Amino acid sequence: MMQVRDIMSVGVVHLEPDTPVERARATFLEAGISGAPVIRDGALIGIVTKTDLIRSDPGPRDRVADIMTPEVITLSERMSVAQAARILLRHDIHRAPVLRGERVVGIVTRSDLLRPYARTDGEIQADVEHDIVARALSSGPRLIHVRVLDGVVFLEGAVRDEREHGLGRRLAAAVPGVVDIVDHLQVAPMTVARVESENGIRTASTRPPG
């Protein structure tokens, strides 16, 4: 199982709380980054993002400590990539520092989650929809909706039975680039049967007379 330490960026650019905000802006431009942890005496005390810098209108004496977010969502380097993806999605954040004990040893961004696979969300979604939903599951695309965000596949809709439910999860998880599955599928045989019946009626009514 791939872990956070396998995909995190090391040699993390960080800021000090007393760094002037204008200097922080220059650091972001020079390093080509959009977020950085704030560290004092080796301990993580906050995080600053490009959004924080854009929103701030600093005076000459304003420091990073004035604009940083002190409550930081962090990851462990031995955490699985799937767990990390869930945390970033749950908290709606784009990056998180990685800790070893109390020391920052790396940082993970949403793009890091897909980097090992070199695949886009669109490519993953197309595979799940075409190869699994349309071909392997009887419920099909009329009843199953697929959404992919940063390698995490969201499955929603109705399936015929538990066998099909489990099959859909297993096949989707095996698609290259998928880091996790969020399963909102419901076992609803009556719904599946009703849609199949309606679809059969429409097919019969539109079939040219022969």
C-alpha positions as CSV (number, residue, x, y, z in Angstrom):
1,M,0.0,0.0,0.0
2,M,1.4,3.4,-1.0
3,Q,2.1,5.7,1.9
4,V,2.3,9.4,2.3
5,R,6.1,9.2,2.5
6,D,6.2,7.8,-1.0
7,I,4.6,10.8,-2.6
8,M,5.3,13.8,-0.3
9,S,7.6,16.6,-1.3
10,V,10.6,17.0,0.9
11,G,12.9,20.0,1.5
12,V,9.9,22.0,2.4
13,V,10.1,25.8,2.1
14,H,8.8,27.2,5.3
15,L,8.3,30.6,6.9
16,E,9.1,32.1,10.3
17,P,6.3,33.9,12.2
18,D,8.3,37.1,12.2
19,T,8.9,37.1,8.4
20,P,7.5,40.2,6.8
21,V,4.4,39.5,4.6
22,E,6.0,41.2,1.6
23,R,9.0,38.8,2.0
24,A,6.7,35.9,2.2
25,R,5.1,36.9,-1.1
26,A,8.5,37.1,-2.7
27,T,9.4,33.7,-1.3
28,F,6.2,32.2,-2.9
29,L,7.1,33.7,-6.3
30,E,10.8,32.6,-6.1
31,A,10.0,29.0,-5.0
32,G,6.9,28.6,-7.2
33,I,4.7,27.5,-4.3
34,S,1.2,28.2,-3.2
35,G,1.5,27.3,0.5
36,A,4.1,27.0,3.3
37,P,4.1,25.9,6.9
38,V,5.1,28.4,9.6
39,I,7.7,27.1,12.0
40,R,9.1,28.5,15.2
41,D,12.0,26.7,17.0
42,G,11.4,23.6,14.9
43,A,7.7,23.4,15.8
44,L,4.8,23.8,13.4
45,I,2.6,26.8,14.5
46,G,0.6,27.6,11.4
47,I,0.3,27.6,7.6
48,V,0.1,30.4,5.0
49,T,-1.4,30.0,1.5
50,K,-1.4,32.1,-1.6
51,T,-5.0,33.0,-0.8
52,D,-3.9,34.4,2.6
53,L,-1.3,36.6,0.9
54,I,-3.8,37.8,-1.7
55,R,-6.4,38.7,0.9
56,S,-4.0,40.5,3.1
57,D,-3.2,44.3,2.7
58,P,-0.1,44.4,4.9
59,G,1.5,47.5,6.3
60,P,5.3,47.7,6.6
61,R,5.3,46.1,10.0
62,D,2.9,43.2,9.3
63,R,4.3,39.7,9.7
64,V,3.4,36.2,8.7
65,A,2.0,35.6,12.2
66,D,-0.7,38.2,11.5
67,I,-2.1,36.3,8.5
68,M,-1.4,32.6,9.0
69,T,-3.9,30.0,9.9
70,P,-2.9,28.6,13.3
71,E,-5.1,25.4,13.2
72,V,-3.2,23.2,10.8
73,I,-4.4,19.8,9.4
74,T,-1.4,17.5,9.3
75,L,-0.6,14.1,7.9
76,S,1.7,11.2,9.2
77,E,4.3,10.0,6.8
78,R,3.2,6.3,7.3
79,M,-0.5,7.2,6.6
80,S,-1.9,5.6,3.4
81,V,-2.4,7.7,0.3
82,A,-6.1,6.9,0.5
83,Q,-6.3,8.2,4.1
84,A,-4.5,11.4,3.1
85,A,-6.9,11.9,0.2
86,R,-9.9,11.6,2.4
87,I,-8.5,14.1,4.9
88,L,-7.7,16.7,2.2
89,L,-11.2,16.3,0.8
90,R,-13.0,16.2,4.1
91,H,-11.4,19.5,5.2
92,D,-11.5,21.0,1.7
93,I,-7.8,21.9,1.7
94,H,-5.2,21.6,-1.1
95,R,-2.1,20.8,1.0
96,A,-1.1,19.5,4.4
97,P,2.3,19.3,6.1
98,V,3.6,15.8,7.0
99,L,4.9,15.3,10.5
100,R,7.4,12.9,12.0
101,G,6.7,13.4,15.7
102,E,6.5,17.2,15.9
103,R,8.9,17.9,13.0
104,V,7.8,18.8,9.5
105,V,9.4,16.4,7.1
106,G,7.4,17.0,4.0
107,I,4.2,18.4,2.4
108,V,1.5,16.7,0.3
109,T,-0.7,18.5,-2.2
110,R,-3.8,17.3,-4.0
111,S,-1.7,17.0,-7.2
112,D,0.8,14.8,-5.4
113,L,-2.0,12.2,-4.9
114,L,-2.2,11.6,-8.7
115,R,1.5,12.1,-9.6
116,P,2.6,8.5,-9.3
117,Y,0.0,7.5,-11.8
118,A,0.3,10.4,-14.3
119,R,-3.4,10.3,-14.9
120,T,-6.1,13.0,-14.8
121,D,-9.4,12.8,-13.0
122,G,-11.1,12.9,-16.4
123,E,-9.2,9.9,-17.7
124,I,-10.0,7.9,-14.5
125,Q,-13.7,8.9,-14.7
126,A,-13.9,7.8,-18.4
127,D,-12.5,4.4,-17.5
128,V,-14.9,3.9,-14.6
129,E,-17.9,5.0,-16.6
130,H,-17.0,3.1,-19.8
131,D,-15.4,-0.1,-18.6
132,I,-17.3,-0.7,-15.3
133,V,-20.6,1.1,-15.1
134,A,-21.5,0.7,-18.8
135,R,-20.1,-2.8,-19.3
136,A,-19.8,-4.7,-16.1
137,L,-22.9,-3.5,-14.1
138,S,-26.4,-4.2,-15.1
139,S,-27.6,-1.0,-13.4
140,G,-25.7,1.0,-16.0
141,P,-25.1,4.7,-16.5
142,R,-28.8,5.5,-16.1
143,L,-28.7,4.6,-12.4
144,I,-25.0,5.1,-11.5
145,H,-23.3,8.4,-11.4
146,V,-19.5,8.7,-11.2
147,R,-17.5,11.7,-10.1
148,V,-13.7,11.8,-9.6
149,L,-11.8,14.4,-7.6
150,D,-8.0,14.1,-7.1
151,G,-8.1,10.4,-7.8
152,V,-10.9,9.7,-5.3
153,V,-13.9,8.1,-7.1
154,F,-17.4,8.9,-5.8
155,L,-20.1,6.4,-6.7
156,E,-23.7,7.3,-6.4
157,G,-27.0,5.7,-7.4
158,A,-28.7,2.3,-7.3
159,V,-27.5,-1.3,-7.9
160,R,-29.5,-4.5,-8.2
161,D,-28.0,-6.4,-5.3
162,E,-25.1,-6.8,-2.9
163,R,-23.1,-8.9,-5.4
164,E,-23.3,-6.0,-7.9
165,H,-22.5,-3.5,-5.2
166,G,-19.3,-5.3,-4.2
167,L,-18.3,-5.9,-7.8
168,G,-18.6,-2.2,-8.6
169,R,-16.4,-1.2,-5.7
170,R,-13.7,-3.8,-6.5
171,L,-13.5,-3.0,-10.2
172,A,-13.5,0.8,-9.6
173,A,-10.7,0.5,-7.0
174,A,-8.6,-1.5,-9.5
175,V,-8.7,1.3,-12.2
176,P,-5.1,2.8,-12.5
177,G,-4.9,6.1,-10.7
178,V,-7.7,5.5,-8.2
179,V,-6.5,6.4,-4.7
180,D,-9.8,5.8,-2.9
181,I,-13.5,5.0,-3.3
182,V,-16.3,7.0,-1.6
183,D,-19.3,4.6,-2.0
184,H,-22.8,6.1,-1.9
185,L,-24.4,3.3,-3.9
186,Q,-27.7,1.9,-2.6
187,V,-29.0,-1.6,-3.1
188,A,-32.4,-1.0,-4.7
189,P,-33.7,-3.9,-6.8
190,M,-37.1,-2.4,-7.3
191,T,-35.6,0.9,-8.7
192,V,-33.4,-1.1,-11.0
193,A,-36.3,-3.2,-12.2
194,R,-38.5,-0.1,-12.8
195,V,-35.8,1.6,-14.9
196,E,-35.2,-1.5,-16.9
197,S,-38.9,-1.9,-17.5
198,E,-39.3,1.7,-18.6
199,N,-36.2,1.4,-20.9
200,G,-37.6,-1.7,-22.4
201,I,-41.0,0.0,-23.1
202,R,-39.2,2.9,-24.8
203,T,-37.1,0.6,-26.9
204,A,-40.1,-1.4,-28.1
205,S,-42.1,1.7,-28.9
206,T,-39.3,3.3,-30.9
207,R,-38.4,0.2,-32.8
208,P,-39.4,0.5,-36.4
209,P,-42.1,-1.9,-37.5
210,G,-40.7,-4.9,-39.2
